[in-house]
Each structure stands twice: as C-alpha cells, then as structure tokens.
C-alpha cells in the first residue's frame, strides 16, 4: 500500500519478516481512536469536507465494531491494514486523505503511548490492591512475634506485621515510580509526522485533548524517535517484579515443613503427580521466575534502542513485543501475590515458639546490659556472645543457663557485671519484652507499627484517588471523542 516508489511487490518472506501484525491486536482500538481524532482535526482545520469526514468516521467505527473485517494479509502492520480498510469502505477520494499530515512514525508511538498509559493505570490499581492486602494482614498480626533474618541466619526478634509492612513500603516506592512515569508517557506525539512536522496546517493540541493527553511532545524528532519513557516504564516493572520475587521467595521458605510459619491456600498451590503429601508453591515459584523474564524484557529494549541514530528506525518496531509482554506478566504476577497474601494461613504459635527459643534475643540482652550497667557495647557484645556459645553447646535457649554458667562467662570476660543482675535481664527478656523495649523509629514496636499502618493506609488511599482521576480523565476524553464522532456521522 505504501510502495509508491517501488514497482515490485515485497518478497513474501521479507513481508513476513517485516510484519508486526501478531503483536498489533493490542493496539488496534488505539489506532482507530487516533485516526478518528486526527480526521476530526483535519476537518476542523479545513482539510476535509463534512462528507469526507463522515465516510472516514463511518469506516473507522465499522472497524471498531467488527475488527474481523480488517484484512491483515499482505500488510506490514495494523496501521496499514486499517487505512486500507478505510479506503476500501470510504473510497480513495475520502479515505485516501485520512493519512494527511501524519506518518506511521508518529502514529505507532501514539498507539503505544495510549496502550502503556492504560497499562500503567491497570498496574497501579492492581498494585494498590496488593499493598492494601499487605496492610490488612499486618493489622491482624501486630502482636505476632517472629524471627527476622540476615544472611538467612536468625538475627533479631520482630513481628510478622513488621515483615509485611516492609514489603508494603517497597511496593509503595514502585507505585511512586509508576505514578511519575505516567506523566512522561501521557504526552501526544501525533502531528510530528515522519520526523520534521508538516507544511499542512494542523492542530496538535486539538488531537492531544481529544485523546486525553496532558500535553504534546514538543520536538518532532524527539516525538517520533525517543523511547526513554517506555524504557523508564519497563525499568520500573523490572524493579517491581523483583520485589514480588523476593516476597515469593520468603513465602516459599516459610511454607516449608522446616519453617512452618505459613500455609498457602489450596487456590495458590499445586500438587505432585507422584507424591500425595505434596503441596507445592508453584504459583510463587513462577512469580520468582517471571521477575527474570521482565528484567529480560527490559534488557531487550535497552539493547534495541542502544546507539540508534537520530530519527525513526525500524528497529523500534521490536520494542513492542517485550514492552507489552512486560506489562502483561507484571499484572499477572501482582494478582498472584495479592491472592496469596490475602488467603495464606499464619501459624502464630509456630512463629512465637521459634522466637522464644531463638538466640535472636541476644542483641536485646546486650542492649539492656548497656542500659542498666553502663558498660561499653563492645564489652556487652563479647559477654552475650560467650553466653550464646555456652548455651549452644548445651543446645538450650539462653533462658535455661544456670547462674553458675553466667558467672563463669563473666569471670572469663573480666567484666564488672554481677551474675545475678545479668541472669535477671536474661530471664525477663521475652520476645514481647524485646519488642516493647524497641525505641527507634521504624522498629517493630507496637506503636511504630500502628503509625506505619496509618501512614501506608493514607498513602494508598491518596494514590487510589489519583489513579481513578487519571483513568476517568482518559475515559471522559474517549467518551467525548465518541460523541463527537457520532455527531459528525449524523450531520
């Protein structure tokens, strides 16, 4: 269709190689909407008659309602196929004018921006649900003490609530990144044409408003050739799915018999074909793997755009599959983690038992020794470390050490601390007492947890309002465009 200079048709293998049709169905509706807005603008600028506009819009609406009519065979992409359909339905005298002051270069990036704009809102809304789920489960488990780990070794006493809130905060940063990249995606490139604009008088701001954009991409070269906002979006998805993979990994570990802290719902686990006792965390394992897939999508896009010359190059066609795949994969992964979080069963007693028999209480004892006896922390550190060494040899918790054991350790350390006083500190240091004693901001102290829950709840409420406002703005623009189209079709 576009081969005005060439006399020969494309080789079939070359056409197949060039074609993006298999990935274009997801932007078909956006291409029609963009063509409608562009045609209305052309009419209002005096480049189409009302009759020509009516024929074009009638054909486009027909394509929207019955996309199966669009013949894709023999065309390089959906843009070409839709234009051919319009020309076939409206005639060349009218349909042939639809592409006036437009190029596939600004057309394709317009469609992708509209698609990614909607994807961002969908991802944000789904992410908001996950964060709400984490905060809800945190509210239920503020008093459930559990061991926190570093290097996968028992480190300090915390709460299950504190763990869930840590991921809620991480995901809130992902939300912030998504929210900000929306502003850079939601700018219209339409009217930039191939690279240098048009000598035909057009109104780029008019089409931007009709399509719900906040502004236009001002420079025509930048509009058609830059893909940095898509890279930023893909990068944000890679970071987000990495967080989801970490949540999945923790849940996988904690659902093992060896930990037994949580049990996944039957709806979020699989069974073995051979071993009847198995309850496998397959959805979580795939979530963990999907984070690598999304990262691979990002790397592919980075590799494609690396060192491209100024202006549009056909290489840019190849960013569409990994970009759209990253969106779809991320949405699926968020939904899986959200469902797992909301439905998992928590074994509170198992967590409490592990915490109460753990040496993770050691730092709390060391700090109380500093507070009550004014000894340097490094001295206290050595004393408690020696106590743990002695207790571990006897395979007993610190609370089971005899007064004589404590006295022996203190004597060896040459510390001016009375054994009876240290024994009292050890005996009184339960997981609950440990949590109550925490003073620092952001610790698992009950009051700190409540403040974090309140802060996160308010933050996600604000984001939900913003997401709804953005979604409504786009929908209102499309509703207005639909009314405008119907109005011109009736005139």
PyMOL commands that set and color helices and strands:
alter all, ss='L'
color gray80, all
select helices_A, chain A and resi 12-18+21-44+50-65+67-69+78-90+92-95+104-140+160-185+204-210+220-225+228-254+266-268+282-305+314-343+348-356+359-373+377-393+398-400+403-413+419-428+431-437+446-490
alter helices_A, ss='H'
color red, helices_A
select strands_A, chain A and resi 145-150+153-159+187-188+215-216+262-263+345-346
alter strands_A, ss='S'
color yellow, strands_A
deselect
rebuild
show_as cartoon
